[in-house]
């Protein structure tokens, strides 16, 4: 009978572990050095300065709970330049025009009903047309991502209790890229970032039980340059266009 109780106890323990692993999926694990190396396996076992981010209750537990600890690290995101081609989504290329030929017909012309007036540089009205494919490229991206973690030493409280405090500063997401060419000209420079500041405190009783709590402040911002092209049909064979760039 005792053996069966132990088996049930092991099964319950595994079930609790599985629930913990599912819950950790909501947090980005690759923040500290140990978190990057061990991923989700590090969540419950964080006892250093980075416990302020992963498991604040652990600040007051373990052999190093009475020591100040600080960790600063960073990630360098490197994306090499690359080229691509895509369908042009600028409706300005579909200007109203009749069947043309020669140099005047260079380009992609469509009537209002979405049928082409030109195939292989020859005027052939009535052929369905699609969006033109255009090329673009992205320049090399080199993006630093800093992170900081601080844990205080333990301070004694009445009734055999002690407390620690600390904070974490992380950048859980963000990237800056520059696009160019016809395919990337609509969105030239893109920069999106998120910063998270998380002050925490923990209270432990006799290295047996610990409770942690904190406040999380998240600030997100973005910046991009937008280019807008506006065509204007003058008549069946002429079209002028203007563009406007915002920051």
N, C-alpha and C positions, 0 to 999 in steps of 0.2 A: 504493500500500500504506500509506503514511504517513497518507493521508487517512482510510482506513478505521479505522486505529488511533485517530485523533482522535475519530471518530464514536463508537466503542466507549467511549472515555474519557468523553465527554459523557454517554452513556447511563448508564454506571455512576455518574457524579456525580449525575445526576437521581434514580437509584434510592436512593442514600444519603440524599439530601435528603428523599425521600418517607418513608423509614423514620424520619427524625428528626421529621418532622411528625406521624406517627402516634404516636410516643412522647410528644410534647408534649401529647397529648390527655389524659394522666393527671394533668396539673397545671393548676390554675386559673390562667389567664394574667392576669386583670384584677386585679393587685395593686398595682404601682407606677404612676406617672403614665404612663411610656412604655409599660408593659405594657397599660394600659387603652386607650391610643390605638392601638397597633399590634397588639395581640392576639398570635397565634402567630408573626407575622412578627418579633417582638422577641426570641424565646427565645434563639436562637444569637447575636444581636448585642448582648446586654446587656453593657456595659462599665462602667457607673457603680456607684453604691451598690447598686442593685437587682440587680446581677449575683450578689450573695450568695444571692439567691433563685432566679434563673433559670438561671445558668450560672457557678458559682463559679470555674471554671478561668480565666475571663476577667478576674478581679481582677488577675492578674499580667501581663496582656497589654494592649497599647494605650498611647497616649500619656499617659493619666491614671493609670497603675498606680502612680506614685510620689506620689499625692495622697490625703489623707484625704477621704472623701466620706460625707455623711449625708443621708438623705431621710426626711421624715415626711409622710405624706399620709393621707387618709381618704375614705371613701365614706359618703354619707348616704342611707340607704334610706327612701324615702317611699312609703307605701301609703295612699291615701285611704280613708275609711270606706265601707263598702258593706253592703247588705242582701242576703239570700238566703232561699230556702225549700228545705226538704229533707224527706225522709221521717223521721219520728220513730222512732229506733231504741230508745227506752225501752219495753221490754215491759210496763212498768207501766200503760200506757194501755189494754192489752188485759185488763181485769179481767173476772172471771166475773160475768155478770148475765143475767137473763131479759129478755124483751121489756118495755120501759118506754116511757113517753111523757110529754110535758110537760116541765117544768123538771128533773125528776129524771133524764130521759134525755139531758140535754145532755152531750155527750162522745162517746167512741168505745168501744162495748162489743162484746166478742167472747166467744163461748163457748169451751170448751176445744178444740173441734175446729176453731177458726179461722173460724167462720161468724158473720156479724153478726146481732145482734138488732134493729138499728135502721137504717133508711134514710130520709134526709130527715126526721129527728126522728119517725119513725113506727116502731112495733114491727113488724118484718118478719123473723122468725127464718128462718135457713137460707140467707141471702144471703152469699156469700164476702166477707170483709173484707180490706183491706190496711192498711198502716201509714198513720197520719194524717200529712198534710203540715203542717209547722210552720215558722214564720219565725224568723229570727235576723239578727244583724248583727255586723260587726267594726268596732271603733273605729279611728281614724286611727293609723297606725304611723309613727314617726319614729325610725330606728335608726342611730346612728353606728357606723362600722366603721373603726378606726384601723389603720395599718401603719407600720412603721419599718424602715429599712435602713441599715447601717453597713459601710463598707469602709475598711481601713487603707491606709497607704502601703506601698510595697514595701520589704522588708528584704533586703539583700544576703546571699547564701550563698556558700560556696566553689564552685569549678568553674563560675563564670559563671551560677549559679542565683540565684533570688530567690523570696521568699515573701510572701504577703499573708494577712490574716485578716479576718473580719468576721462579721456575723450579720444575720438577718432575723427580724422579728416580725410575723406576719400573722394575720388572722382569716378563714380560707378559707370558713367557712360559719357561719350563725347568724341568728336572727330572733326578735323578741319581738312577740307580738300579743295583743290582748284581744278575747274573743268574748262576746256577750251575747244575750239573747232566749232563747226556748224552744229554737231550733235550735242555738244556741251555748252554752247554759247548762251542758251537761255538762262542757265544758272551758273554764273562764273565762279564765284568764291562762296563756299559754304563752310560755316563754322558753328557747330552745335556742341554744347557742353553741359554737364550737370555736376554740381558740387554738393557734398553731404557733410554736415558737421553734427557729431553725435556725442554730447556729454552724457556720462553714465555714472552711477553709484551702485555699490553693492554692500550688503550686510550679511555677515556669516555668524553662525553660532558654533563655537568649539570645533571648527573644521569638519562639521558633520552636515550642516545644512547652510545653503547660501541663497540669497535672493538678489537679483540685479534689476535695475530699471534705468531708463534714460529718456532723453528727448532727442528726436531726430529732426534736423532742419535741412531742407533740400532747396537748393537754388539752381534753376535751369535758365539758360540763355542761348540765343542763337543769332547769327549774323549771316547775311548773304547778299550778294549783288545780283540783281535781276535785270535781264535785258528783254525789252518788249519790242517786237517788230510789228509795225502797222502798215499794211498795204492799202493802196487806193487806186481803183480802176478808173482811168480817165475816159477810155472808150474801148472798143473791141480789141484794139491792138496795143494799147499803151497802159502802163501801170507805174505809179510812183510809190515809194515806200519811205517810211521814217522809223527811227528806232529811239528808244528812251531807256536809260539805264538808271536804276535806283540802287541805293546802298542801305 
